[in-house]
Amino acid sequence: MMEKRKASELILNANGSVYHLNLHPEDIAETIITVGDPSRVEMVSRYFDALEFKGNKREFITHTGRIGRKRLTVISSGIGPDNIDIVLNELDILANIDLQSGLPKEQHTALQIIRLGTSGALHADIPVDTLLLSEGAFGLDNLLHFYKYEPDQLATTMQQALLDHCQFPAVLQPYYFSADQKLVRQLGDGFMHGITLTAPGFYGPQGRQVHAPVRIPGLLDTVSAFRIKDKRITNIEMESAAIFGLSSILAHSAVSLNAILANRATGQFSTDSHQAVDHLIRSALEIIATWA
């Protein structure tokens, strides 16, 4: 018999909402778009036909509404895997834990998690402003090492191949998770497909040396040269692997769509990053609006 979660583990606010997100179960839809930047929430929700809920706490801003008959939520996660740990767990709590009893609900609700984010390309043949769908992601962070799961054969093969190629220091143990294949099929048209590298930071973890010395010189050159069959690592960002991993462990489906703002191989940056992100949002919403 499942035990009720302790108040120190399942933390609620005085109004009964989940702790960090400040949301009640009825505030979210089953299809959820995550964006890193809180200002991008309104960039998404301005395309809703109706807006039924707005909430905020800290960096977590939430809007829920409808496009046609499709109900969906957009929420800002902030940057990085540590914030993804909070957002994904608390969304799952809202969907699958009875907040009054502290016990799991009898019927599991599987959420659809769609990341709309920005990213840097690792190859000169991926122009800035490209829209890219992540079919899978390697995580250089340690978030998933704190959760119990069994990697499938593909993940095991990918992880070992990257380790063999990169010869990382022992402190780095990358993991790999695939995007949900149904979401890849539903969203895949019109997007370049690739494999994403998720870093736990923006500077040293992404090979940027501005002042502090980095531990792995030539990181991007090394990972850019990685190949397994016809696959390569196409881009680098800070959330996708964590989203894929936690979604898989919690029995949700997830995919990541990226606006390529920088090209690390050529040194270019988008001349109109706002327009590139808006293009990503409109392209994704046009497809999502057709879902039943």
C-alpha positions in Angstrom: 0.0 0.0 0.0 1.4 3.4 -1.0 2.2 5.7 1.9 1.1 9.3 1.9 3.9 11.7 0.9 5.3 13.6 3.8 4.8 17.4 3.9 8.5 17.9 3.5 8.5 15.9 0.2 5.2 17.0 -1.4 5.3 20.6 -0.5 2.2 22.7 -1.0 1.5 26.4 -0.6 -1.1 27.7 1.9 -3.7 27.9 -0.9 -3.1 24.2 -1.8 -1.1 24.8 -4.9 2.1 23.0 -5.7 5.1 24.7 -4.2 7.3 26.3 -6.9 4.8 26.6 -9.8 2.0 27.9 -7.6 -0.5 25.9 -9.7 -3.6 23.7 -9.0 -4.4 20.6 -11.1 -7.1 22.4 -13.0 -4.7 25.2 -14.1 -2.8 23.0 -16.6 -3.7 21.2 -19.8 -2.4 17.8 -20.8 -0.4 19.3 -23.7 2.3 21.6 -22.2 4.8 23.8 -24.0 7.9 24.8 -22.0 9.9 27.8 -22.8 13.1 28.9 -20.9 12.6 32.7 -20.9 9.5 33.9 -19.0 9.0 36.7 -21.6 8.4 34.0 -24.2 5.2 32.7 -22.5 3.3 35.7 -23.8 4.9 35.2 -27.2 3.2 31.8 -27.3 -0.1 32.7 -25.6 -0.8 35.7 -27.8 -1.7 33.2 -30.5 -4.3 31.5 -28.3 -7.9 32.0 -29.3 -8.9 32.1 -25.6 -6.9 32.6 -22.4 -8.4 31.1 -19.3 -5.6 31.1 -16.7 -2.5 33.2 -15.9 -0.3 32.5 -13.0 3.3 33.3 -11.9 5.8 32.6 -9.1 9.5 33.3 -9.3 10.6 32.5 -12.9 7.7 30.2 -13.5 5.0 31.9 -15.5 2.0 29.9 -16.7 -0.7 30.6 -19.3 -3.4 28.1 -20.2 -5.9 28.6 -23.0 -7.2 27.2 -26.2 -6.5 27.3 -29.9 -9.7 26.2 -31.5 -10.8 23.3 -29.4 -7.3 22.3 -28.3 -6.5 23.2 -24.7 -2.9 23.8 -23.9 -0.5 25.3 -21.4 2.7 27.3 -21.8 5.0 27.5 -18.9 8.5 29.1 -18.4 11.0 26.7 -17.0 13.9 29.1 -16.6 17.3 27.9 -17.7 19.0 24.5 -17.1 18.5 21.0 -15.9 18.0 21.9 -12.3 14.9 24.0 -13.2 13.7 21.1 -15.4 13.8 18.9 -12.3 11.4 21.3 -10.6 9.0 21.9 -13.5 8.7 18.3 -14.7 8.2 16.8 -11.2 5.6 19.4 -10.2 3.7 19.1 -13.5 3.6 15.3 -12.8 2.4 16.0 -9.3 -0.4 18.1 -10.6 -1.4 15.4 -13.1 -0.9 12.3 -11.0 -0.9 13.0 -7.3 -4.0 13.7 -5.2 -2.9 16.8 -3.4 -5.4 16.3 -0.6 -4.5 12.7 0.2 -0.9 12.9 -0.9 -1.4 9.6 -2.8 -1.0 8.7 -6.5 -4.2 8.8 -8.4 -5.6 5.5 -9.6 -5.4 6.5 -13.3 -2.2 7.9 -14.7 -2.4 11.0 -16.9 0.3 11.1 -19.5 1.3 14.7 -20.4 2.7 15.8 -23.7 5.7 18.1 -23.1 6.9 20.2 -26.0 10.0 22.3 -25.5 10.2 25.4 -27.7 13.7 26.7 -27.1 16.9 28.2 -28.6 20.1 26.5 -29.4 23.5 26.7 -31.0 24.4 24.6 -34.1 27.7 22.7 -34.1 28.2 22.5 -37.8 28.7 25.1 -40.5 26.0 23.5 -42.7 23.2 24.3 -40.2 22.4 28.0 -40.8 21.3 30.3 -38.0 17.5 30.7 -37.9 17.1 27.0 -38.8 14.3 25.1 -37.0 15.5 21.8 -35.6 13.7 18.9 -33.9 15.8 16.9 -31.4 15.2 13.2 -32.0 17.3 12.4 -28.9 19.7 14.2 -26.5 22.9 13.5 -24.6 23.0 15.0 -21.1 26.3 16.2 -19.8 24.6 17.2 -16.5 24.2 14.8 -13.6 20.4 15.2 -13.0 19.3 11.8 -14.3 22.0 10.1 -12.2 19.8 10.8 -9.1 16.9 8.8 -10.6 16.5 5.1 -11.0 15.9 3.9 -14.5 17.2 1.3 -16.9 18.6 2.6 -20.2 17.3 0.9 -23.3 19.6 -0.7 -25.8 19.7 2.4 -28.0 20.6 4.6 -25.0 23.3 2.2 -23.9 24.8 2.1 -27.4 24.7 5.9 -27.8 26.2 6.5 -24.3 29.1 4.1 -24.8 29.8 5.4 -28.3 30.1 9.0 -27.1 32.3 8.0 -24.2 34.6 6.0 -26.5 34.8 8.9 -28.9 35.2 11.8 -26.5 37.3 10.2 -23.7 35.7 12.6 -21.1 37.2 13.0 -17.6 35.8 10.5 -15.2 33.6 13.2 -13.6 31.5 13.3 -16.8 29.2 10.4 -17.4 26.8 11.4 -20.2 23.3 9.8 -20.5 21.0 9.6 -23.5 17.3 9.7 -24.0 15.2 9.7 -27.1 12.3 12.0 -27.8 8.9 10.4 -27.9 8.6 8.9 -31.4 4.9 9.7 -31.8 5.5 13.4 -31.1 8.5 13.3 -33.5 6.2 12.0 -36.2 3.5 14.5 -35.4 5.8 17.5 -35.3 8.6 16.4 -37.6 7.5 17.9 -41.0 9.2 21.2 -41.7 12.0 20.8 -39.2 15.5 19.6 -39.6 16.1 16.6 -37.4 19.2 16.1 -35.2 20.8 14.9 -31.9 21.2 17.5 -29.2 23.8 17.9 -26.5 22.5 19.3 -23.3 25.0 21.1 -21.1 24.6 22.1 -17.5 25.9 25.7 -18.1 26.4 28.3 -20.8 30.1 29.1 -20.6 32.6 26.4 -19.7 30.1 23.5 -20.2 29.5 24.7 -23.7 33.1 25.2 -24.5 33.2 29.0 -24.0 36.4 30.3 -22.4 36.0 34.0 -21.7 38.1 34.4 -18.5 37.9 31.2 -16.3 40.0 28.4 -17.8 38.0 25.4 -19.1 38.8 21.8 -18.2 38.0 20.3 -21.6 39.7 22.4 -24.3 38.3 21.7 -27.8 35.1 20.3 -26.4 32.9 21.4 -29.3 35.4 20.2 -31.9 35.4 16.7 -30.2 31.6 16.3 -30.0 31.1 17.8 -33.5 33.3 15.0 -34.9 31.1 12.3 -33.2 29.3 10.0 -35.6 27.3 6.8 -35.1 25.9 5.3 -38.3 24.3 8.3 -40.0 23.8 10.3 -36.8 25.8 13.3 -35.5 25.4 15.8 -32.7 23.8 18.8 -34.4 23.3 21.4 -31.6 23.9 22.3 -28.0 21.6 23.8 -25.4 20.6 23.3 -21.7 17.3 21.4 -21.2 16.4 18.8 -23.8 18.1 15.7 -22.3 16.7 16.4 -18.8 13.2 16.9 -20.3 13.4 13.6 -22.3 14.8 11.7 -19.3 12.3 12.8 -16.6 9.4 12.5 -19.0 10.4 8.9 -19.8 10.8 8.1 -16.1 7.5 9.7 -15.2 5.7 8.1 -18.2 5.0 11.3 -20.1 6.0 12.0 -23.7 8.3 14.8 -24.8 9.9 16.4 -27.7 12.2 19.5 -28.2 12.0 22.0 -31.0 14.9 24.5 -31.4 15.4 27.8 -33.1 19.1 27.9 -34.0 20.3 31.3 -33.0 24.0 30.7 -33.0 26.4 28.7 -35.2 29.4 27.8 -33.1 31.3 26.5 -36.1 31.1 29.8 -38.1 30.8 32.2 -35.2 27.5 33.7 -36.5 24.5 34.8 -34.5 21.0 35.5 -35.7 20.4 39.1 -36.8 16.8 38.8 -35.7 16.5 36.3 -32.8 13.0 37.5 -31.9 11.7 36.7 -35.4 13.4 33.3 -35.3 11.8 32.4 -32.1 8.4 33.7 -33.3 8.8 31.5 -36.4 9.4 28.5 -34.2 6.3 29.2 -32.1 4.0 29.8 -35.0 5.3 26.6 -36.8 4.7 24.5 -33.7 1.3 25.9 -32.9 0.0 25.4 -36.4 0.6 21.7 -36.0 -0.5 21.4 -32.3 -3.8 23.2 -33.1 -4.8 20.3 -35.4 -4.5 17.7 -32.6 -7.7 16.3 -31.1 
